[in-house]
Amino acid sequence: MSKYISDFFAKANQNFNLGEKFKAPHSPGSRILPSKTNKNDADYQMRIDAGDMTHGKLATASFDTAAEDPQKEAARVVEELRQKAKENL
């Protein structure tokens, strides 16, 4: 399972501008990435959602939308999510 986690974050870093994705306004429960398609669901095997969730938390982290460098903050959040996900397996 940790291979899926590593693969997910590698693909996310490669295919998305994470600073822009995380900084954009999202309603609680909406998907941040990848966008909801059958192909993305099959390719990524995981997703990052916004806001509160009542079940299925593999990892959680908070993004500082006021950060001076959104890319650096996104990298911090992604690393925190990756570490927590591996710990919670």
Buried (B, 14 or more C-beta within 10 A) or exposed (E): EEEEBEBBBEBBEEEBEBBEBBBEEBEEEEEBBBEEEEEBEEEBEBBBBBEEEEEEEBBEBEBEEEBEEBBEBBBBBBEBBBEBBBEEE
